[in-house]
Amino acid sequence: YSPWLNKIERLWQSLHETVTRNHGCQYMWQLLEKVKTFLNSCLYRNSRE
């Protein structure tokens, strides 16, 4: 198994480093909004390639 070659593993790692690690959100809905924003930005970024 080679997680560094798997695109979804890199996405999850980036999500964790950018959003979920030490997020500081008081409520779950706030964290979910941050995750949603992150994933939408990834979709937009990949659609331009």
C-alpha distance matrix in Angstrom:
0.0 3.8 6.3 9.1 9.0 9.1 12.9 13.3 11.3 13.7 16.5 16.0 16.0 19.0 20.7 20.3 21.7 24.4 25.6 24.5 24.5 28.2 29.3 32.8 33.6 36.2 35.4 32.3 33.7 33.8 30.1 29.4 31.6 29.7 26.4 28.1 29.6 26.4 24.6 27.8 27.9 24.4 25.6 28.7 27.1 24.8 27.7 29.6 27.1
3.8 0.0 3.8 5.5 5.6 6.9 10.5 11.6 9.4 11.0 14.2 14.3 13.8 16.5 18.6 18.5 19.4 22.0 23.6 23.0 22.9 26.6 27.7 31.4 32.3 35.2 34.6 31.6 32.9 32.6 28.9 28.3 30.2 28.0 24.9 26.6 27.7 24.2 22.8 25.9 25.5 22.0 23.4 26.3 24.4 22.2 25.3 26.9 24.3
6.3 3.8 0.0 3.8 5.4 5.1 8.1 8.6 5.8 7.6 10.7 10.5 10.0 12.9 14.9 14.8 15.8 18.4 19.8 19.2 19.3 23.0 24.0 27.7 28.5 31.4 30.8 28.0 29.2 28.8 25.1 24.6 26.5 24.2 21.1 23.0 24.1 20.6 19.3 22.5 22.2 18.8 20.5 23.5 21.7 19.8 23.1 24.8 22.6
9.1 5.5 3.8 0.0 3.8 5.6 7.6 9.4 6.9 6.6 10.3 11.1 9.8 11.8 14.6 14.9 15.1 17.4 19.6 19.6 19.4 23.1 24.1 27.8 28.9 32.1 31.8 29.1 30.1 29.3 25.7 25.4 26.8 24.2 21.4 23.3 23.7 20.1 19.1 22.1 21.2 17.8 19.8 22.3 20.0 18.3 21.8 22.9 20.5
9.0 5.6 5.4 3.8 0.0 3.8 6.3 9.0 8.0 8.0 11.2 12.7 12.3 13.9 16.5 17.4 17.9 19.8 21.8 22.0 22.3 26.1 26.7 30.5 31.2 34.4 33.8 30.9 31.6 31.0 27.5 26.7 28.0 25.7 22.6 24.0 24.5 21.0 19.5 22.1 21.4 17.7 19.0 21.6 19.4 17.1 20.3 21.5 18.8
9.1 6.9 5.1 5.6 3.8 0.0 3.8 5.6 5.4 6.6 8.9 10.3 10.9 12.7 14.5 15.7 16.9 18.5 20.0 20.0 20.9 24.7 25.0 28.7 29.1 32.1 31.1 28.1 28.6 28.4 25.0 23.8 25.2 23.3 20.0 21.1 22.1 18.8 16.8 19.6 19.4 15.7 16.7 19.7 18.1 15.6 18.7 20.5 18.2
12.9 10.5 8.1 7.6 6.3 3.8 0.0 3.8 5.4 5.2 6.3 8.8 9.9 10.6 12.3 14.3 15.4 16.3 17.8 18.4 19.7 23.4 23.2 27.0 27.1 30.3 29.3 26.3 26.4 26.0 22.8 21.5 22.5 20.5 17.3 18.1 18.8 15.6 13.5 16.0 15.7 12.0 13.0 15.9 14.3 11.9 15.0 17.0 14.9
13.3 11.6 8.6 9.4 9.0 5.6 3.8 0.0 3.8 5.4 4.9 6.2 8.5 9.7 10.3 12.2 14.1 15.0 15.8 15.9 17.6 21.3 20.9 24.6 24.5 27.5 26.2 23.0 23.3 23.2 19.9 18.5 19.8 18.2 14.7 15.6 16.9 13.9 11.6 14.6 15.0 11.6 12.5 15.9 15.0 13.0 15.9 18.4 17.0
11.3 9.4 5.8 6.9 8.0 5.4 5.4 3.8 0.0 3.8 5.4 5.1 6.1 8.6 9.8 10.5 12.2 14.0 15.1 14.7 15.7 19.5 19.7 23.5 23.8 26.8 26.0 23.0 23.8 23.5 19.9 19.1 20.8 18.7 15.5 17.2 18.4 15.1 13.6 16.9 16.9 13.7 15.4 18.6 17.3 15.7 19.0 21.0 19.5
13.7 11.0 7.6 6.6 8.0 6.6 5.2 5.4 3.8 0.0 3.8 5.5 5.0 6.1 8.5 9.8 10.5 12.0 13.8 14.3 15.0 18.7 18.9 22.7 23.4 26.7 26.1 23.5 24.1 23.2 19.8 19.3 20.4 17.8 15.0 16.8 17.1 13.5 12.6 15.7 14.9 11.7 14.0 16.7 14.8 13.6 17.2 18.7 17.2
16.5 14.2 10.7 10.3 11.2 8.9 6.3 4.9 5.4 3.8 0.0 3.8 5.4 5.1 6.1 8.6 9.9 10.3 11.5 12.4 14.0 17.6 17.0 20.8 20.9 24.2 23.4 20.7 20.9 20.1 16.8 16.0 16.9 14.6 11.6 13.0 13.6 10.1 8.8 12.1 11.7 8.6 10.9 13.8 12.5 11.7 15.0 16.9 16.1
16.0 14.3 10.5 11.1 12.7 10.3 8.8 6.2 5.1 5.5 3.8 0.0 3.8 5.4 5.0 6.1 8.6 9.8 10.1 9.9 11.4 15.1 14.9 18.6 18.8 21.9 21.1 18.2 19.0 18.4 14.9 14.3 16.0 13.8 10.6 12.8 14.0 10.8 9.9 13.6 13.8 11.3 13.6 16.6 15.8 15.2 18.4 20.5 19.8
16.0 13.8 10.0 9.8 12.3 10.9 9.9 8.5 6.1 5.0 5.4 3.8 0.0 3.8 5.4 5.1 6.1 8.5 9.9 9.8 10.1 13.8 14.4 18.1 19.1 22.3 22.2 19.8 20.9 19.7 16.1 16.4 17.9 15.0 12.5 15.3 15.8 12.2 12.3 15.9 15.2 12.9 15.8 18.3 16.8 16.6 20.1 21.6 20.7
19.0 16.5 12.9 11.8 13.9 12.7 10.6 9.7 8.6 6.1 5.1 5.4 3.8 0.0 3.8 5.4 5.1 5.9 8.1 9.5 10.1 13.5 13.4 17.2 18.1 21.6 21.6 19.5 20.0 18.4 15.1 15.5 16.1 13.0 11.0 13.5 13.2 9.4 10.2 13.4 12.1 10.2 13.5 15.5 13.8 14.3 17.8 19.0 18.4
20.7 18.6 14.9 14.6 16.5 14.5 12.3 10.3 9.8 8.5 6.1 5.0 5.4 3.8 0.0 3.8 5.6 5.2 5.5 6.6 8.5 11.8 11.0 14.7 15.0 18.4 18.0 15.8 16.3 14.9 11.5 11.7 12.6 9.7 7.4 10.2 10.5 7.2 8.1 11.6 11.1 9.8 12.9 15.1 14.3 15.0 18.1 19.7 19.8
20.3 18.5 14.8 14.9 17.4 15.7 14.3 12.2 10.5 9.8 8.6 6.1 5.1 5.4 3.8 0.0 3.8 5.6 5.5 4.7 5.4 9.1 9.3 13.1 14.0 17.3 17.3 15.3 16.6 15.2 11.6 12.6 14.2 11.2 9.4 12.8 13.4 10.4 11.6 15.1 14.7 13.6 16.6 18.9 18.0 18.7 21.8 23.4 23.3
21.7 19.4 15.8 15.1 17.9 16.9 15.4 14.1 12.2 10.5 9.9 8.6 6.1 5.1 5.6 3.8 0.0 3.8 6.0 6.7 5.7 8.9 9.6 13.3 14.9 18.5 19.1 17.7 18.9 16.8 13.5 15.1 16.0 12.5 11.5 14.9 14.5 11.3 13.2 16.3 15.1 14.1 17.6 19.3 17.8 18.9 22.3 23.2 23.0
24.4 22.0 18.4 17.4 19.8 18.5 16.3 15.0 14.0 12.0 10.3 9.8 8.5 5.9 5.2 5.6 3.8 0.0 3.8 6.6 7.0 9.3 8.6 12.2 13.4 17.1 17.7 16.5 17.0 14.5 11.7 13.2 13.3 9.6 9.3 12.4 11.3 8.3 11.0 13.7 12.2 12.0 15.6 16.7 15.6 17.3 20.3 21.2 21.5
25.6 23.6 19.8 19.6 21.8 20.0 17.8 15.8 15.1 13.8 11.5 10.1 9.9 8.1 5.5 5.5 6.0 3.8 0.0 3.8 5.9 7.8 6.0 9.6 10.1 13.7 14.0 12.7 13.3 11.0 7.9 9.7 10.2 6.7 6.6 10.1 9.7 7.6 10.3 13.0 12.4 12.8 15.9 17.3 17.0 18.6 21.3 22.6 23.3
24.5 23.0 19.2 19.6 22.0 20.0 18.4 15.9 14.7 14.3 12.4 9.9 9.8 9.5 6.6 4.7 6.7 6.6 3.8 0.0 3.8 6.2 5.2 8.8 9.3 12.5 12.7 11.1 12.7 11.0 7.5 9.5 11.2 8.5 7.7 11.5 12.3 10.4 12.3 15.4 15.5 15.4 18.2 20.1 19.9 21.1 23.9 25.5 26.0
24.5 22.9 19.3 19.4 22.3 20.9 19.7 17.6 15.7 15.0 14.0 11.4 10.1 10.1 8.5 5.4 5.7 7.0 5.9 3.8 0.0 3.8 5.4 8.7 10.6 13.7 14.8 13.7 15.8 13.9 10.6 13.1 14.7 11.8 11.4 15.2 15.5 13.3 15.4 18.6 18.1 17.9 21.0 22.8 22.0 23.3 26.3 27.6 27.8
28.2 26.6 23.0 23.1 26.1 24.7 23.4 21.3 19.5 18.7 17.6 15.1 13.8 13.5 11.8 9.1 8.9 9.3 7.8 6.2 3.8 0.0 3.8 5.7 8.6 11.4 13.3 13.3 15.5 13.2 10.7 13.9 15.2 12.5 13.2 16.8 16.8 15.3 17.9 20.6 20.1 20.5 23.6 25.1 24.5 26.1 29.0 30.1 30.6
29.3 27.7 24.0 24.1 26.7 25.0 23.2 20.9 19.7 18.9 17.0 14.9 14.4 13.4 11.0 9.3 9.6 8.6 6.0 5.2 5.4 3.8 0.0 3.8 5.6 9.0 10.5 10.5 12.2 9.6 7.3 10.7 11.6 9.1 10.4 13.8 13.7 12.8 15.6 18.0 17.7 18.6 21.5 22.7 22.6 24.5 27.0 28.3 29.2
32.8 31.4 27.7 27.8 30.5 28.7 27.0 24.6 23.5 22.7 20.8 18.6 18.1 17.2 14.7 13.1 13.3 12.2 9.6 8.8 8.7 5.7 3.8 0.0 3.8 6.4 9.1 10.4 12.3 9.5 8.5 12.3 13.0 11.1 13.1 16.1 16.0 15.8 18.7 20.7 20.6 21.9 24.6 25.6 25.8 27.8 30.2 31.4 32.5
33.6 32.3 28.5 28.9 31.2 29.1 27.1 24.5 23.8 23.4 20.9 18.8 19.1 18.1 15.0 14.0 14.9 13.4 10.1 9.3 10.6 8.6 5.6 3.8 0.0 3.8 5.6 7.1 8.6 6.0 5.9 9.5 10.2 9.3 11.5 14.1 14.4 14.9 17.5 19.2 19.7 21.2 23.5 24.6 25.3 27.3 29.2 30.8 32.2
36.2 35.2 31.4 32.1 34.4 32.1 30.3 27.5 26.8 26.7 24.2 21.9 22.3 21.6 18.4 17.3 18.5 17.1 13.7 12.5 13.7 11.4 9.0 6.4 3.8 0.0 3.8 7.0 8.8 7.3 8.3 11.4 12.3 12.3 14.4 16.6 17.3 18.2 20.5 22.1 22.9 24.6 26.6 27.7 28.7 30.6 32.4 34.0 35.6
35.4 34.6 30.8 31.8 33.8 31.1 29.3 26.2 26.0 26.1 23.4 21.1 22.2 21.6 18.0 17.3 19.1 17.7 14.0 12.7 14.8 13.3 10.5 9.1 5.6 3.8 0.0 3.8 5.5 5.5 6.8 9.0 10.3 11.3 13.0 14.6 16.0 17.3 19.0 20.4 21.9 23.5 25.0 26.4 27.7 29.4 30.9 32.9 34.6
32.3 31.6 28.0 29.1 30.9 28.1 26.3 23.0 23.0 23.5 20.7 18.2 19.8 19.5 15.8 15.3 17.7 16.5 12.7 11.1 13.7 13.3 10.5 10.4 7.1 7.0 3.8 0.0 3.8 5.4 5.2 6.2 8.7 10.0 10.6 12.2 14.3 15.4 16.5 18.2 20.0 21.2 22.5 24.3 25.7 27.1 28.6 30.9 32.4
33.7 32.9 29.2 30.1 31.6 28.6 26.4 23.3 23.8 24.1 20.9 19.0 20.9 20.0 16.3 16.6 18.9 17.0 13.3 12.7 15.8 15.5 12.2 12.3 8.6 8.8 5.5 3.8 0.0 3.8 5.4 5.0 6.1 8.7 9.8 10.3 12.2 14.2 15.2 16.2 18.2 19.9 20.8 22.3 24.1 25.6 26.7 29.0 30.8
33.8 32.6 28.8 29.3 31.0 28.4 26.0 23.2 23.5 23.2 20.1 18.4 19.7 18.4 14.9 15.2 16.8 14.5 11.0 11.0 13.9 13.2 9.6 9.5 6.0 7.3 5.5 5.4 3.8 0.0 3.8 5.4 5.1 6.4 8.8 9.9 10.7 12.5 14.4 15.4 16.7 18.7 20.2 21.2 22.7 24.6 25.9 27.8 29.7
30.1 28.9 25.1 25.7 27.5 25.0 22.8 19.9 19.9 19.8 16.8 14.9 16.1 15.1 11.5 11.6 13.5 11.7 7.9 7.5 10.6 10.7 7.3 8.5 5.9 8.3 6.8 5.2 5.4 3.8 0.0 3.8 5.4 5.1 6.3 8.6 9.9 10.6 12.4 14.2 15.4 16.7 18.5 20.1 21.1 22.7 24.5 26.4 27.9
29.4 28.3 24.6 25.4 26.7 23.8 21.5 18.5 19.1 19.3 16.0 14.3 16.4 15.5 11.7 12.6 15.1 13.2 9.7 9.5 13.1 13.9 10.7 12.3 9.5 11.4 9.0 6.2 5.0 5.4 3.8 0.0 3.8 5.4 5.0 6.0 8.5 9.8 10.5 12.1 14.1 15.3 16.4 18.2 19.8 21.0 22.4 24.8 26.3
31.6 30.2 26.5 26.8 28.0 25.2 22.5 19.8 20.8 20.4 16.9 16.0 17.9 16.1 12.6 14.2 16.0 13.3 10.2 11.2 14.7 15.2 11.6 13.0 10.2 12.3 10.3 8.7 6.1 5.1 5.4 3.8 0.0 3.8 5.4 5.0 6.1 8.6 9.9 10.4 12.2 14.3 15.3 16.4 18.2 20.0 21.0 23.0 25.0
29.7 28.0 24.2 24.2 25.7 23.3 20.5 18.2 18.7 17.8 14.6 13.8 15.0 13.0 9.7 11.2 12.5 9.6 6.7 8.5 11.8 12.5 9.1 11.1 9.3 12.3 11.3 10.0 8.7 6.4 5.1 5.4 3.8 0.0 3.8 5.4 5.1 6.2 8.7 9.9 10.6 12.5 14.4 15.4 16.5 18.5 20.1 21.7 23.4
26.4 24.9 21.1 21.4 22.6 20.0 17.3 14.7 15.5 15.0 11.6 10.6 12.5 11.0 7.4 9.4 11.5 9.3 6.6 7.7 11.4 13.2 10.4 13.1 11.5 14.4 13.0 10.6 9.8 8.8 6.3 5.0 5.4 3.8 0.0 3.8 5.5 5.1 6.2 8.5 9.9 10.7 12.4 14.3 15.3 16.6 18.4 20.5 21.8
28.1 26.6 23.0 23.3 24.0 21.1 18.1 15.6 17.2 16.8 13.0 12.8 15.3 13.5 10.2 12.8 14.9 12.4 10.1 11.5 15.2 16.8 13.8 16.1 14.1 16.6 14.6 12.2 10.3 9.9 8.6 6.0 5.0 5.4 3.8 0.0 3.8 5.4 5.2 6.1 8.5 9.9 10.6 12.2 14.1 15.4 16.5 18.8 20.6
29.6 27.7 24.1 23.7 24.5 22.1 18.8 16.9 18.4 17.1 13.6 14.0 15.8 13.2 10.5 13.4 14.5 11.3 9.7 12.3 15.5 16.8 13.7 16.0 14.4 17.3 16.0 14.3 12.2 10.7 9.9 8.5 6.1 5.1 5.5 3.8 0.0 3.8 5.5 5.2 6.2 8.7 10.0 10.5 12.2 14.3 15.4 17.1 19.2
26.4 24.2 20.6 20.1 21.0 18.8 15.6 13.9 15.1 13.5 10.1 10.8 12.2 9.4 7.2 10.4 11.3 8.3 7.6 10.4 13.3 15.3 12.8 15.8 14.9 18.2 17.3 15.4 14.2 12.5 10.6 9.8 8.6 6.2 5.1 5.4 3.8 0.0 3.8 5.5 5.2 6.4 8.8 10.0 10.6 12.4 14.4 16.0 17.4
24.6 22.8 19.3 19.1 19.5 16.8 13.5 11.6 13.6 12.6 8.8 9.9 12.3 10.2 8.1 11.6 13.2 11.0 10.3 12.3 15.4 17.9 15.6 18.7 17.5 20.5 19.0 16.5 15.2 14.4 12.4 10.5 9.9 8.7 6.2 5.2 5.5 3.8 0.0 3.8 5.4 5.0 6.3 8.7 9.8 10.6 12.3 14.7 15.9
27.8 25.9 22.5 22.1 22.1 19.6 16.0 14.6 16.9 15.7 12.1 13.6 15.9 13.4 11.6 15.1 16.3 13.7 13.0 15.4 18.6 20.6 18.0 20.7 19.2 22.1 20.4 18.2 16.2 15.4 14.2 12.1 10.4 9.9 8.5 6.1 5.2 5.5 3.8 0.0 3.8 5.4 5.1 6.2 8.5 9.9 10.6 12.9 14.9
27.9 25.5 22.2 21.2 21.4 19.4 15.7 15.0 16.9 14.9 11.7 13.8 15.2 12.1 11.1 14.7 15.1 12.2 12.4 15.5 18.1 20.1 17.7 20.6 19.7 22.9 21.9 20.0 18.2 16.7 15.4 14.1 12.2 10.6 9.9 8.5 6.2 5.2 5.4 3.8 0.0 3.8 5.4 5.1 6.0 8.6 9.9 11.1 13.1
24.4 22.0 18.8 17.8 17.7 15.7 12.0 11.6 13.7 11.7 8.6 11.3 12.9 10.2 9.8 13.6 14.1 12.0 12.8 15.4 17.9 20.5 18.6 21.9 21.2 24.6 23.5 21.2 19.9 18.7 16.7 15.3 14.3 12.5 10.7 9.9 8.7 6.4 5.0 5.4 3.8 0.0 3.8 5.4 5.0 6.1 8.5 10.2 11.2
25.6 23.4 20.5 19.8 19.0 16.7 13.0 12.5 15.4 14.0 10.9 13.6 15.8 13.5 12.9 16.6 17.6 15.6 15.9 18.2 21.0 23.6 21.5 24.6 23.5 26.6 25.0 22.5 20.8 20.2 18.5 16.4 15.3 14.4 12.4 10.6 10.0 8.8 6.3 5.1 5.4 3.8 0.0 3.8 5.5 5.2 6.1 8.9 10.4
28.7 26.3 23.5 22.3 21.6 19.7 15.9 15.9 18.6 16.7 13.8 16.6 18.3 15.5 15.1 18.9 19.3 16.7 17.3 20.1 22.8 25.1 22.7 25.6 24.6 27.7 26.4 24.3 22.3 21.2 20.1 18.2 16.4 15.4 14.3 12.2 10.5 10.0 8.7 6.2 5.1 5.4 3.8 0.0 3.8 5.5 5.2 6.7 9.3
27.1 24.4 21.7 20.0 19.4 18.1 14.3 15.0 17.3 14.8 12.5 15.8 16.8 13.8 14.3 18.0 17.8 15.6 17.0 19.9 22.0 24.5 22.6 25.8 25.3 28.7 27.7 25.7 24.1 22.7 21.1 19.8 18.2 16.5 15.3 14.1 12.2 10.6 9.8 8.5 6.0 5.0 5.5 3.8 0.0 3.8 5.6 5.7 7.2
24.8 22.2 19.8 18.3 17.1 15.6 11.9 13.0 15.7 13.6 11.7 15.2 16.6 14.3 15.0 18.7 18.9 17.3 18.6 21.1 23.3 26.1 24.5 27.8 27.3 30.6 29.4 27.1 25.6 24.6 22.7 21.0 20.0 18.5 16.6 15.4 14.3 12.4 10.6 9.9 8.6 6.1 5.2 5.5 3.8 0.0 3.8 5.4 5.4
27.7 25.3 23.1 21.8 20.3 18.7 15.0 15.9 19.0 17.2 15.0 18.4 20.1 17.8 18.1 21.8 22.3 20.3 21.3 23.9 26.3 29.0 27.0 30.2 29.2 32.4 30.9 28.6 26.7 25.9 24.5 22.4 21.0 20.1 18.4 16.5 15.4 14.4 12.3 10.6 9.9 8.5 6.1 5.2 5.6 3.8 0.0 3.8 5.6
29.6 26.9 24.8 22.9 21.5 20.5 17.0 18.4 21.0 18.7 16.9 20.5 21.6 19.0 19.7 23.4 23.2 21.2 22.6 25.5 27.6 30.1 28.3 31.4 30.8 34.0 32.9 30.9 29.0 27.8 26.4 24.8 23.0 21.7 20.5 18.8 17.1 16.0 14.7 12.9 11.1 10.2 8.9 6.7 5.7 5.4 3.8 0.0 3.8
27.1 24.3 22.6 20.5 18.8 18.2 14.9 17.0 19.5 17.2 16.1 19.8 20.7 18.4 19.8 23.3 23.0 21.5 23.3 26.0 27.8 30.6 29.2 32.5 32.2 35.6 34.6 32.4 30.8 29.7 27.9 26.3 25.0 23.4 21.8 20.6 19.2 17.4 15.9 14.9 13.1 11.2 10.4 9.3 7.2 5.4 5.6 3.8 0.0
